[in-house]
Amino acid sequence: MNQVASLDHALVVADLERQVAHWLAASRTFRDAEEFASLAAWKSVERETGTPLRKQLHAAVEELIALGDATVALIVKARQDPALVEQAATAVQRFRRRYGQVDTTLDFLGDAVNSRTSPLLCAALTTLDQLAVASMAPVLRRANKPVPRVLVYQDKGTGASILRAGVRLWAPGTIMPVAAIKIVRHNLYRPTSLFHETGHQVAHLTGWVPSVRAALGRALADDRQLQGMWTPWASEIAADVYAFLLTGYASVAALYDVVGDAETILRWPIGDPHPIGWLRTALGCAFSTQCFGPSGPWVQLQRAMEARHTLSSADESVQPLLVRSLAAMPRIAAACLSAPVPALQNRPITDALDPQRVSPKALAVLETSAAAALWTSPHWRLTEGIRIVALAGLREAEHPETASHWIDRARTWLTTEVKAA
């Protein structure tokens, strides 16, 4: 090796040493979970949720550091053997890319945990954690499936979302041990969207979505255009069904508040897995009619939507599909409610979640029988927490003049930690 080549070799190896030292030092900071979420926030997460999360994160960090240490060892060898320089340089690039993947994973989970920024918010999100788990239990236990733990976090935006338990995270080899559900600020105290997201988790574990898609296909077999329109929406429709069966009309009114933007409610964006907002709301009203009868606040909501967002405002190419969809809505609703669930021996989801439990009449009976204790008792919170959400959402929707009262009542209920005697 001549002197110039020797000098270049030494400079390249030194630069590789500098790079790996930087990324390895940054990686070691990940060993402290408080680097990305406060100790108080971690303590606020239930042990059954926080422990598997921290174990998964610890494993990802230790694998990252081990990769960094191996890269350092390779660079040491490359200092003595120029033939290894290219291999060492490739290892440095691999290590820094893995750092980015782990960083993204930790950042997401850290932000989720750290959203519990105050005692009130912590209490609300903890209650929602528990309600989310309770919402999946009736179906998954009957299907002999484990019920995932849930971490609910608050974030901006208009719609909720879920990172399902069992999905692969950004860092290679990491699997989400719990379900992480985003609840948006405007719906924090009217959290029917929480059950739309748990519906996605249940549908995935039970093989329900293909069945809903097939049921829609059969219901619309006489109209291939409608069939092609509706069947790709099966996943989101299944989740809407789930939220409806758990919280009744409250879920329909809350959904309309999200999709009721005048600029988008009649649009059909290419590739959007959600039904057109107008049709999605109409389907929810059809669920209510089929399950609760032909009179109720869902009738007024449908009329108000039709008056405010006339179908003539839609794109001309979409208008005929909207008109025909509305005419077919009763059979579309029936198909969705009766679609067999493979993990339930092909029985419909309504076998496990009876919609009559959240009818206005049933919720009125709950309200009367429990009286004031409904909003303070640990017993009622434990046994009827989801129906309490349904009741508060129903009252808020059907009586706009007293909506603020029900919003405040729901907020107080969700943010007050109730301890059993």
Secondary structure, 3 states (H helix, E strand, C coil): CCHHHHHHHHHHHHHHHHHHHHHHHHHHHCCCHHHCCCHHHHHHCCHHHHHHHHHHHHHHHHHHHHHHHHHHHHHHHHHHCHHHHHHHHHHHHHHHHHHHHHHHHHHHHHHHHHCCCCHHHHHHHHHHHHHHHHHHHHHHHHCCCCCCCEEEEEECCCCCEEECCCCECCCCCCECCCEEEEEEHHHCCCCCHHHHHHHHHHHHHHCHHHHHHHHHHHHCCCCHHHHHHHHHHHHHHHHHHHHHHHHCHHHHHHHHHHHCCCCCCCCCCCCCCCCCHHHHHHHHHHHHHHHHCCCCHHHHHHHHHHHHCCHHHCCCCCHHHHHHHHHHHHHHHHHHHHCEEHHHCCEEHHHCCCHHHHCHHHHHHHHHHHHHHHHCCHHHHHHHHHHHHHHHHHHHHHCHHHHHHHHHHHHHHHHCCCCCC
